[in-house]
Amino acid sequence: MASEKVIRDLGNGLILRQSTIQDMEDLVAFHCEHHPPPGAARWAEYIKAWIRDLMTKSHPTFKPGDFTVIVDTNIQKIVSS
């Protein structure tokens, strides 16, 4: 997990920062865990494709650094996006 562009130190080991391409799989995991309705595995597949497309394909209004994430540096895990 990268920590290139810290926007704000939130205290207690939490930082707010811009995402990087290295965050892609962590973002996929986070969004798949938190957004699909329970039992809707089909939606998780859409979310995986959507996040990967946003992070890797040419998009007119989005680039890999456009997500903001809160990382718990104690466990090196995205806890909000």
C-alpha positions in Angstrom: 0.0 0.0 0.0 1.5 3.3 -1.1 1.4 6.6 0.8 2.4 9.1 -1.9 0.0 12.0 -1.4 -1.1 12.5 2.1 -3.9 15.0 2.3 -4.3 15.0 6.1 -3.1 13.0 9.1 -6.3 12.2 11.0 -4.6 10.9 14.1 -4.6 7.4 15.7 -2.7 6.0 12.7 -5.3 7.2 10.2 -4.3 9.2 7.1 -6.4 10.6 4.3 -4.6 10.5 0.9 -5.1 10.2 -2.8 -5.1 6.7 -4.3 -2.4 5.3 -6.5 -2.5 2.6 -9.1 -0.9 0.3 -6.5 -4.1 0.6 -4.4 -6.2 -1.0 -7.2 -6.7 -4.4 -5.7 -7.2 -3.0 -2.2 -9.8 -0.6 -3.6 -11.5 -3.5 -5.4 -11.6 -5.6 -2.1 -12.8 -2.6 -0.1 -15.6 -1.7 -2.5 -16.7 -5.3 -3.0 -16.9 -5.8 0.7 -18.9 -2.6 1.4 -21.2 -1.9 -1.5 -23.0 -4.9 -2.9 -26.2 -5.9 -1.1 -25.8 -9.1 1.0 -26.0 -12.1 -1.2 -25.5 -10.2 -4.4 -22.3 -11.7 -5.7 -23.2 -10.6 -9.2 -22.9 -6.9 -8.1 -19.4 -7.6 -6.7 -18.3 -8.7 -10.2 -19.6 -5.4 -11.6 -17.8 -3.4 -8.9 -14.5 -5.3 -9.6 -14.7 -4.5 -13.3 -15.7 -0.9 -12.7 -12.9 -0.1 -10.2 -10.3 -1.8 -12.4 -11.6 0.1 -15.5 -11.4 3.4 -13.6 -7.8 2.6 -12.5 -6.4 1.3 -15.7 -8.3 2.5 -18.7 -8.3 5.9 -20.4 -11.2 7.8 -18.9 -12.0 11.5 -19.8 -12.7 12.5 -16.2 -11.0 10.0 -13.9 -7.4 8.9 -13.2 -5.9 6.5 -10.6 -5.3 9.3 -8.1 -8.9 10.5 -8.0 -10.1 8.2 -5.3 -9.5 9.4 -1.8 -8.8 6.8 0.8 -8.4 6.6 4.5 -5.7 4.2 5.5 -5.2 2.7 8.9 -1.4 2.7 9.0 -1.4 0.4 12.0 -2.6 -2.4 9.8 -1.8 -0.9 6.3 -5.4 -1.3 5.2 -7.9 1.0 3.4 -10.7 1.6 5.9 -12.7 4.2 3.9 -12.9 5.3 0.3 
